[in-house]
Amino acid sequence: IYADAMVFYSDGSKKLFHYPRIHDLSLPQKFMKERWRKFFERAGSAQYRYLWPVFAQYVALMNFDDPRNPPVKIELHEHSMTVQPPGVFDDQKYKDELYYTYQVDQAQLGKDKGS
């Protein structure tokens, strides 16, 4: 399982926000980022749905670089794959599930950014 988010901007552009996957990190980075990475991975669970709006707003803040082109929508995605038993070959791809769409709170985004 891994997760990412699609960030949509006011000018119509979009950008894929990759959260670090453990195999992409150096050993020191693994120690520093593992808890956040695990949070992002598990955040898609229905039992944590109360966190989705806050988390999506945080993703918007992390991707707010240009005040003239703010993020307006965030889509949170989870990717998973069924692991086959030993000896069974399966050329399947990761399944992409959109689990939450959020319209960014522009007033809160401005406050959080300090503008």
C-alpha positions as CSV (number, residue, x, y, z in Angstrom):
1,I,0.0,0.0,0.0
2,Y,1.1,3.5,-0.7
3,A,-0.6,6.8,-1.1
4,D,-0.4,10.1,-3.0
5,A,-2.5,13.1,-3.8
6,M,-3.4,15.0,-6.9
7,V,-3.3,18.8,-6.4
8,F,-5.4,21.0,-8.7
9,Y,-4.6,24.7,-9.1
10,S,-6.8,27.7,-9.9
11,D,-5.2,28.0,-13.4
12,G,-6.4,24.4,-14.3
13,S,-3.0,22.8,-13.9
14,K,-2.4,19.8,-11.6
15,K,0.5,18.2,-9.9
16,L,1.0,14.8,-8.3
17,F,2.1,15.0,-4.7
18,H,4.3,12.0,-3.9
19,Y,4.7,11.2,-0.3
20,P,8.0,9.4,0.3
21,R,8.0,5.7,0.0
22,I,10.3,3.9,2.4
23,H,12.4,2.2,-0.3
24,D,13.2,5.7,-1.8
25,L,14.7,7.1,1.4
26,S,18.2,6.9,2.7
27,L,18.7,5.3,6.2
28,P,18.8,8.6,8.1
29,Q,15.7,9.8,6.2
30,K,13.8,6.6,7.0
31,F,14.2,7.3,10.7
32,M,13.0,10.8,10.4
33,K,10.1,10.3,8.0
34,E,8.7,6.9,8.8
35,R,6.0,8.1,11.2
36,W,4.7,10.6,8.7
37,R,4.9,8.2,5.8
38,K,3.0,5.6,7.8
39,F,0.4,8.2,8.7
40,F,-0.1,9.1,5.1
41,E,-0.3,5.4,4.1
42,R,-2.9,4.6,6.8
43,A,-4.9,7.9,6.5
44,G,-7.0,6.3,3.7
45,S,-8.7,3.9,6.2
46,A,-12.4,4.6,6.7
47,Q,-11.8,4.6,10.5
48,Y,-9.8,7.8,10.1
49,R,-12.1,9.6,7.7
50,Y,-12.5,12.5,10.3
51,L,-8.8,13.3,9.4
52,W,-9.3,13.5,5.7
53,P,-10.3,17.2,5.4
54,V,-7.5,18.4,7.7
55,F,-5.0,16.2,6.0
56,A,-6.1,17.4,2.5
57,Q,-5.8,21.0,3.7
58,Y,-2.3,20.3,4.9
59,V,-1.4,18.8,1.5
60,A,-2.7,22.0,-0.1
61,L,-0.5,24.1,2.2
62,M,2.6,22.1,1.4
63,N,1.9,22.7,-2.3
64,F,1.0,26.4,-2.1
65,D,3.9,28.1,-3.8
66,D,2.3,30.9,-5.8
67,P,-0.4,33.2,-4.3
68,R,-1.6,33.9,-7.8
69,N,-2.2,30.2,-8.5
70,P,-3.4,28.5,-5.2
71,P,-4.4,24.9,-4.9
72,V,-8.2,24.7,-5.2
73,K,-8.9,20.9,-5.0
74,I,-7.1,17.9,-3.5
75,E,-7.7,14.3,-4.4
76,L,-6.3,11.7,-2.0
77,H,-5.4,8.3,-3.5
78,E,-4.5,5.0,-2.1
79,H,-2.6,2.4,-4.2
80,S,-2.7,-1.3,-3.3
81,M,-2.0,-4.7,-4.7
82,T,-2.9,-8.2,-3.7
83,V,0.1,-10.3,-3.0
84,Q,-0.1,-13.8,-4.6
85,P,1.2,-16.9,-2.8
86,P,4.7,-18.1,-3.6
87,G,5.1,-19.6,-7.0
88,V,2.0,-17.9,-8.4
89,F,3.0,-15.3,-11.0
90,D,0.6,-12.4,-11.5
91,D,1.5,-9.4,-13.7
92,Q,-1.0,-7.1,-12.0
93,K,-0.6,-3.4,-11.5
94,Y,-1.4,-1.4,-8.4
95,K,-5.0,-0.6,-8.0
96,D,-5.6,3.2,-7.7
97,E,-8.5,4.2,-5.4
98,L,-9.6,7.8,-5.0
99,Y,-10.9,7.9,-1.5
100,Y,-11.4,11.6,-0.9
101,T,-11.9,14.8,-2.8
102,Y,-11.5,18.2,-1.0
103,Q,-12.3,21.7,-2.1
104,V,-9.5,23.8,-0.5
105,D,-10.5,26.4,2.1
106,Q,-8.9,29.4,0.6
107,A,-9.3,31.6,3.7
108,Q,-7.6,29.0,5.9
109,L,-4.9,28.4,3.3
110,G,-4.1,32.2,3.4
111,K,-4.0,32.2,7.2
112,D,-1.8,29.1,7.4
113,K,0.6,30.5,4.8
114,G,0.7,33.8,6.7
115,S,-0.5,35.9,3.8
